[in-house]
Amino acid sequence: MTDSPGLDVTFTVSGEEDPVDLDRVRSFLQWASSRIDLRGELGIWLCTDDEIADLHVRYISVDGPTDVITFPASDPPDSEGYAGDIAVSVDTAARQAADVGHTTEREIAFLCLHGLLHLAGLDDQDDESRRTMLERQGELIVEFERICPGDWI
């Protein structure tokens, strides 16, 4: 189910196996993008902790892995062109999913959505904006699950 063909999502996956149902995550992100009015091309790299740690130190000057890093194309995002890239650590997502009691795939979808919201201009640099952003993420994923039921593997 896709309301927004306006977001073209391309995945790159480290490793030999897809850790998620890429079609479901793509549909979720396309649906969510229609709710936040974001269009264009989006690249998502599902990587390892080592790979995201390299990005983290190289671009943000912070040692160690993180869950998600967003690379916007421009500020504000292009209306129909390249929106940006998102890197998500599958390793970190798996640990966080176990901590909160849902599947790795749902956590990966949640983290991709976090990156998507950053591309749309939301920020989480202070407690208030982080709380607002996480609430919006929660609302969107729950609404998608209600409208498009199915299991996150």
C-alpha positions in Angstrom: 0.0 0.0 0.0 1.5 3.3 -1.1 -0.1 6.6 -1.0 2.9 8.5 -2.2 4.8 7.4 -5.3 6.6 10.7 -4.7 9.3 9.1 -2.6 11.6 6.7 -4.5 13.4 4.6 -1.9 16.5 2.6 -2.7 18.1 0.2 -0.2 21.7 -1.0 0.1 22.2 -3.8 2.5 25.4 -5.0 4.0 25.8 -8.7 4.3 24.3 -11.5 2.3 20.7 -11.5 3.6 18.1 -8.8 3.8 17.4 -8.2 7.5 13.9 -6.9 6.8 11.0 -7.1 4.3 12.3 -4.2 2.1 9.0 -3.9 0.3 7.1 -3.4 3.6 9.6 -0.8 4.9 9.6 1.0 1.6 5.7 1.1 1.6 5.8 2.4 5.2 8.3 5.2 4.3 6.4 6.1 1.1 3.1 6.3 3.1 4.8 8.3 5.9 6.4 10.7 3.4 2.9 11.6 2.1 2.0 12.6 5.7 5.0 14.9 6.1 5.0 16.2 2.5 8.5 14.9 1.6 9.2 13.8 -2.0 12.2 12.8 -4.0 14.9 10.1 -4.0 16.0 8.5 -0.7 18.9 6.1 -0.2 18.9 3.9 2.8 21.9 1.9 3.9 21.3 -1.0 6.3 24.7 -1.4 7.7 26.7 -2.9 10.5 27.9 -1.3 13.8 31.4 -1.0 12.4 30.2 0.7 9.2 28.0 3.2 11.0 30.8 3.9 13.6 33.0 4.9 10.7 30.4 7.3 9.4 29.8 8.6 13.0 33.4 9.5 13.6 34.0 10.8 10.0 31.0 13.1 9.8 29.9 13.8 13.3 33.3 13.4 15.2 31.8 11.0 17.7 33.5 7.6 18.4 31.4 4.4 18.3 28.3 3.2 16.6 24.9 4.8 16.7 21.5 3.7 15.5 20.8 6.1 12.6 22.6 8.9 10.8 20.8 11.2 8.3 22.5 13.0 5.4 20.2 15.6 4.0 20.6 16.7 0.4 20.0 20.3 1.1 18.4 22.6 3.6 15.4 22.7 2.9 15.1 19.4 1.0 14.6 19.5 -2.8 10.9 19.3 -3.6 11.2 16.5 -6.1 14.9 15.7 -6.4 17.3 14.0 -4.1 16.1 14.1 -0.5 19.1 12.5 1.1 20.5 9.3 2.6 19.9 7.5 5.8 22.3 4.9 7.4 20.8 2.5 9.9 22.8 0.0 12.0 21.1 -3.3 11.9 23.2 -4.5 14.8 22.2 -1.6 17.0 18.6 -1.9 15.8 18.5 -5.5 16.9 19.8 -4.6 20.4 17.3 -1.8 20.8 14.4 -3.9 19.5 15.2 -6.5 22.2 15.3 -3.8 24.8 11.8 -2.4 23.9 10.2 -5.8 23.1 9.5 -5.6 19.4 11.1 -7.0 16.2 14.3 -5.8 14.6 12.3 -5.0 11.5 10.0 -2.7 13.3 12.9 -1.0 15.0 14.6 -0.6 11.6 11.4 0.9 10.2 11.2 3.2 13.2 14.8 4.3 12.7 14.3 4.9 9.0 11.3 7.0 9.9 13.4 9.0 12.3 15.8 9.8 9.5 12.9 10.6 7.2 11.6 13.2 9.7 15.1 14.7 9.9 15.1 15.1 6.1 11.7 16.8 6.4 13.3 19.4 8.8 12.5 18.0 12.2 15.3 18.0 14.8 16.0 16.4 18.1 18.8 18.5 19.5 17.1 19.2 22.8 14.7 17.2 25.1 11.5 19.0 23.9 12.2 18.5 20.2 13.3 14.9 20.8 10.1 14.2 22.6 8.1 15.8 19.9 9.9 13.8 17.2 9.6 10.5 19.0 5.9 11.1 19.6 5.4 11.8 15.8 7.3 8.6 14.9 5.2 6.6 17.3 1.9 8.1 15.9 3.0 7.4 12.3 4.1 3.8 12.8 1.0 2.9 14.8 -1.3 4.5 12.2 0.5 2.6 9.4 0.1 -0.7 11.3 -3.6 0.0 11.7 -4.2 0.9 8.1 -1.8 -1.7 6.7 -1.8 -4.6 9.1 0.9 -7.2 8.8 3.8 -8.6 10.8 7.2 -6.9 11.0 9.4 -10.0 10.7 
